[in-house]
């Protein structure tokens, strides 16, 4: 397997701890763990922001009515 490296598991209380070597380090601070057979898959969870969520959404193609259509222009309003 490419980019593989031997590592040790440690026990801390009731948890196992895996130290990931720098050359295999993941970005971010959270990961998703899942088990497939005898393999443990570790995937980084990308940090999310509102901007990154909005840029990933598809464009809105719905037609929105012009709610200002019947209003007078602002320059023509007198008090």
ABEGO torsion letter per residue (X at the ends): XBGBBBBBBBBBEABBBBBBBAAABBBEABBBBBBBEABBBBBBBBBBBAAAAAAABBBBABBBBBAAAABBBAAABBX
